[in-house]
Amino acid sequence: MTDRRDLKGLFGAEPAPVWPNGAKLAVSFVVNVEEGAELSIGDGDPRNEPVYEVREEIEGGPDLCMESHFSYGPRRGYQRIADAFARHNVRATYSTCGRAAERLPWLMRDAVDRGHEISCHGWRWERHAGMDRSQEAAIISRTYDAITKASGVPPVGWHTRSASSVNTRALLIEHGGFWYDSDAYDDDMPRRMGTHVILPYAFDTNDMRFSPGGGFVQARDFSDYVTGAFDQLLTEGQTATRMMSIGLHLRIIGKAGRIAGLDTVLNHIAAAPGVWIAPRREIAACWRAQTGGST
């Protein structure tokens, strides 16, 4: 049987650590910037976004409650997250929707000035599964152009909200401006398709689990889980390549009652030797350089 899915990976043949200066673990902080790109009838979308810390959908008109919840991210959460990174000299990847970038050029420029990467997170905060190929190609180009204009730096990375389409990766490669995508959740190390790098992302080491039923309530729930995962990956990274993704959202971890969880994680990582914290574009570039013609 020829299977379209690779369920084995590099089992039994994992490469030794390849990170700069002998680091045993690469850590990527990803801040998702989706505010202003959530589905909104007020913005001409067919429906309102139903997913946040409450679960309901207002039909027939704008959902001003939902819009206000999302507005908390750039108005208040961004500053707390940016300050936490600055205290620890951490550079992150801000995975940004194109429509959000258009609305938040000041945030894009501030993040770039602080040394962070801006990558693409779709035009709207929406899934691409089942999307028409030509429509998706246009969305990819529109998002790329919006991020470039707002940030002043052409993006090289892409991550779809949850489900990508069967064409997404091929379209990114055809576009020519992307080095990597993060539309995979199946490993703790990168891989390649030719020169294109796949950097797996994670939903478990992610503040999205503060959503109802996600398992996180207190700030320490986030920090306990993430530091536990970090310790395990650093141990494994002594002999094999390991990468860790930590997913954040302006409107979630940026809340006053949660930001301490991020500080605890940053302090824990800072105290560990042999760790390379870098934006995803640098991790992708390192992987391409170190792996040569291999996957």
Beta strands, then each sheet from edge to edge (+ up, - down):
strand 1: 25-33
strand 2: 93-96
strand 3: 117-120
strand 4: 157-158
strand 5: 180-181
strand 6: 191-193
strand 7: 196-198
strand 8: 243-249
strand 9: 275-277
sheet 1: 3+ 2+ 1+ 8+
sheet 2: 3+ 2+ 1+ 9+
sheet 3: 4+ 5+ 7+ 6-
end
